[in-house]
Amino acid sequence: MPQASSAVERRIAKILRERKEPHGKSFKDVNILKGVEINESGIAELWIKPTHPYCPCCISDLIELRKVIKNTKGILACHIEVVSIPQAKRWTAAINE
């Protein structure tokens, strides 16, 4: 793996390790963060299951998380896929618009 790629992965890992969702749980919790991929082009994909699927602050927080990741050095784009909740496709569309 190229050195630049591992540096980007470390930056993203630090963001996720230090971040808490609006209800106080850490994003690194396996019940929340279901997966992360960063391809060689610098496109980050995250799969997230919000803890409170009917809470508007969770959507706002994921929009903010996407902005933070997009502004990370070495990241070209970020896509957050919401999974395992009712209306997950609507959440995903709202977050990534």
N, C-alpha and C positions, 0 to 999 in steps of 0.2 A: 504494500500500500504506500503510495507517495506520502511524503512528509506533510504536504499541504493538506491532504485529505484528513490525516489524523489530527491536525491542528483544528480543522473545522469541526470534526467530531467532538473534540474536547471542549470547544466553545459551546456547542449545542448541549452537550452533556452537563456542563456547568450551569447553563441557563435553566435546564429542566430540574437539576438537582436542587437549586436554590429557590425555585419558584413554588409557591403554594396556590392552590385554587381558592376561590373566594370563601369557601367554607372551612378553610384551615388545613386541608389535607395536602400532602406533598404530591407534586406531579409525578415523582418517581414511583409512587405506589402502583403496583401491578394491576390493581383494580381500576386505575384511571388511565395510565399510559400503556396502551396495548402494543405499540410498536413504533419504531423510528427507523427511517432509511434516508441516507444521504447519498445521492449518486455522484458520479465523477464530474458531472456538469455543475454541481452545486445546488441541486434541487433537493430540498428537504421535504419528506413526507412523514406525517405523524398520524397515528391512529389513537384516538382518545375517546374514553367513555366518561362523560360528565357524571359527577356524583348526584346531582340534583337536576334531572332532565326537564323540569318545568320552571327552572329559575333563570330569569333574564340576565342576572349578573354573571352566570356561567358563560353565556354566549359572548357577552362583552369582554370577559376575561380571555376567552379563546381568540377573539379578534385581536386583542392587545398582544397576546403571546405570539400570534402569527406575525405581527408587525415587528416585534423584538427579534424574532428569528430571521425574518427577511432582511433586517438591518445589520445582521451579523456578518463580519468580514468573511468572505468566501462562500456566502450563500447567495445564489442567484434568485431563487424563488422558494416559496413555502406553501404547502398544501396540507391542511388539517382535515382529516376524515373523521367524522363523529360516528361512533359505532355503538351498537347494542342498546339503543334507547328508542322510544317512539319518535317518529318524525326525524330520524337521523339524517336523511337526505336534505331536509329543509334546513337543519342546523348547519350541515356542511356547506350548503349553498350560501347561507347568510354569512358565514365566517370567511369564506373564500372569495366573496364578490369584490 
